Amino acid sequence: MFELARRSLLKGGLIAALLLPFAANAGVLSESDMQKVQTLKPLFAMLMNDLSQTARRPDVAADDANCINSTIQELLQISDELTSYEYLIAMDKDLTDFGEKSPMRDVVKFAADNSSAILTSERKRLVHLSDQCGHFPLASSKAQQTLQVIDTTTGILMAIRNRL
């Protein structure tokens, strides 16, 4: 379980790492977009840390812990699926100064669209998990917290996508 928690924390910043290269390129994102993106890494890291610590607490019922661990597994799945766009986004920092016709604008749109699609699809799985764990109060609360982070991330991605 500790290895799972460690892996969770390592992957925890993936969503933000996926977007942070955009922040290095002032031509693609606005200052406001950069600030929003920079809030994602600590948000996701705090969530993963909270879930991992909660699941390991000795006072947490086994059923609650199992549901929380399932939530962690779902987040790891999301991280794994989002890594396929990491290369595309990393290219952003290498391709600059193309002005309004920047090819990176299309790459960012593509990455945002596909990342949002992944988050939307995975959100459905998290809702199903939340429903399954609904009668375990702690796990249900953590699932709702996880859905809020997914919704926040999706909202930021879509806001950025819509401005490009």
C-alpha positions as CSV (number, residue, x, y, z in Angstrom):
1,M,0.0,0.0,0.0
2,F,2.9,2.4,0.7
3,E,4.2,1.8,-2.8
4,L,0.8,2.7,-4.2
5,A,0.7,5.9,-2.2
6,R,4.3,6.8,-3.3
7,R,3.4,6.1,-6.9
8,S,0.2,8.2,-6.5
9,L,2.2,11.1,-5.2
10,L,4.7,10.8,-8.0
11,K,2.0,10.8,-10.6
12,G,0.0,13.3,-8.6
13,G,1.4,16.3,-10.4
14,L,0.9,14.8,-13.8
15,I,-2.1,16.9,-14.7
16,A,-0.3,20.1,-13.8
17,A,2.9,18.8,-15.4
18,L,0.9,18.2,-18.5
19,L,-0.1,21.9,-18.5
20,L,2.9,23.6,-17.0
21,P,5.0,23.6,-20.1
22,F,2.3,25.9,-21.6
23,A,3.1,28.4,-18.9
24,A,6.6,28.7,-20.1
25,N,5.4,30.0,-23.5
26,A,3.9,33.4,-23.1
27,G,2.6,33.3,-26.7
28,V,0.1,30.5,-26.1
29,L,-1.4,31.2,-22.7
30,S,-2.4,34.4,-21.0
31,E,-1.1,35.4,-17.6
32,S,-4.5,34.4,-16.2
33,D,-4.4,31.0,-17.8
34,M,-0.9,30.5,-16.4
35,Q,-2.1,31.3,-12.9
36,K,-5.0,28.9,-13.1
37,V,-2.7,26.1,-14.4
38,Q,-0.3,26.7,-11.6
39,T,-3.1,26.0,-9.1
40,L,-3.6,22.4,-10.4
41,K,-0.4,20.8,-9.2
42,P,-0.8,21.6,-5.5
43,L,-4.5,20.8,-5.8
44,F,-3.9,17.4,-7.2
45,A,-0.9,16.7,-4.9
46,M,-3.0,17.6,-1.9
47,L,-5.8,15.3,-3.0
48,M,-3.5,12.3,-3.6
49,N,-1.7,12.9,-0.3
50,D,-5.0,13.2,1.5
51,L,-6.4,10.0,-0.1
52,S,-3.2,8.0,0.6
53,Q,-3.0,9.2,4.2
54,T,-6.7,8.6,4.9
55,A,-6.6,5.0,3.5
56,R,-3.6,4.2,5.8
57,R,-5.2,5.5,9.0
58,P,-5.8,2.8,11.5
59,D,-9.2,4.2,12.5
60,V,-10.6,3.9,8.9
61,A,-13.0,1.0,8.4
62,A,-11.8,-1.6,5.9
63,D,-14.6,-0.9,3.5
64,D,-13.9,2.8,3.5
65,A,-10.2,2.1,2.9
66,N,-11.0,-0.2,0.0
67,C,-13.2,2.4,-1.7
68,I,-10.6,5.1,-1.1
69,N,-7.9,2.8,-2.6
70,S,-10.2,2.3,-5.6
71,T,-10.4,6.0,-6.0
72,I,-6.6,6.2,-5.9
73,Q,-6.4,3.5,-8.6
74,E,-8.8,5.5,-10.8
75,L,-6.7,8.6,-10.4
76,L,-3.6,6.6,-11.4
77,Q,-5.5,5.3,-14.4
78,I,-6.3,8.9,-15.3
79,S,-2.6,9.8,-14.9
80,D,-1.5,6.9,-17.1
81,E,-4.0,7.9,-19.8
82,L,-2.9,11.6,-19.7
83,T,0.8,10.7,-20.1
84,S,0.3,10.1,-23.8
85,Y,-0.1,13.8,-24.3
86,E,2.9,14.8,-22.3
87,Y,5.3,14.7,-25.3
88,L,3.0,16.9,-27.3
89,I,2.8,19.5,-24.6
90,A,6.5,19.3,-23.8
91,M,7.1,20.5,-27.4
92,D,5.5,23.8,-26.5
93,K,8.5,25.1,-24.8
94,D,10.7,24.4,-27.8
95,L,8.5,26.0,-30.4
96,T,8.1,29.7,-29.7
97,D,7.8,33.1,-31.5
98,F,5.4,32.0,-34.2
99,G,2.9,34.8,-33.4
100,E,-0.8,34.3,-34.0
101,K,-0.2,31.5,-36.5
102,S,1.7,29.4,-33.9
103,P,1.4,25.7,-34.7
104,M,1.6,25.2,-30.9
105,R,-1.9,26.8,-30.7
106,D,-3.3,23.7,-32.5
107,V,-1.1,21.3,-30.5
108,V,-2.4,22.9,-27.2
109,K,-6.0,22.7,-28.5
110,F,-5.5,19.0,-29.4
111,A,-4.0,18.2,-26.0
112,A,-6.7,20.1,-24.2
113,D,-9.5,18.4,-26.1
114,N,-8.1,15.0,-25.7
115,S,-7.2,15.5,-22.0
116,S,-10.7,16.8,-21.4
117,A,-12.2,13.8,-23.1
118,I,-10.1,11.5,-20.9
119,L,-11.2,13.4,-17.8
120,T,-14.8,13.3,-18.8
121,S,-14.7,9.6,-19.5
122,E,-12.9,8.8,-16.3
123,R,-15.2,11.0,-14.3
124,K,-18.0,8.7,-15.3
125,R,-16.1,5.8,-13.7
126,L,-15.5,7.8,-10.6
127,V,-19.2,8.6,-10.3
128,H,-20.0,4.9,-10.6
129,L,-17.4,4.2,-7.9
130,S,-18.8,7.0,-5.8
131,D,-22.3,5.4,-6.1
132,Q,-20.9,2.0,-5.1
133,C,-19.2,3.5,-2.1
134,G,-22.0,5.8,-1.2
135,H,-22.9,3.9,2.0
136,F,-19.4,4.4,3.4
137,P,-19.4,8.0,4.6
138,L,-15.6,8.7,4.5
139,A,-15.1,7.0,1.1
140,S,-18.1,8.9,-0.3
141,S,-16.8,12.2,1.0
142,K,-13.3,11.5,-0.6
143,A,-15.0,10.4,-3.9
144,Q,-16.9,13.7,-4.0
145,Q,-13.6,15.6,-3.3
146,T,-12.0,13.7,-6.1
147,L,-14.8,14.6,-8.5
148,Q,-14.4,18.3,-7.6
149,V,-10.7,18.2,-8.5
150,I,-11.5,16.4,-11.8
151,D,-14.2,19.0,-12.5
152,T,-11.8,21.9,-11.7
153,T,-9.2,20.5,-13.9
154,T,-11.6,19.9,-16.8
155,G,-13.0,23.5,-16.4
156,I,-9.5,25.0,-16.6
157,L,-8.6,22.9,-19.7
158,M,-11.9,23.9,-21.4
159,A,-11.4,27.6,-20.5
160,I,-7.9,27.5,-22.0
161,R,-9.1,25.6,-25.1
162,N,-12.0,28.0,-25.7
163,R,-9.6,31.0,-25.7
164,L,-7.3,29.6,-28.3
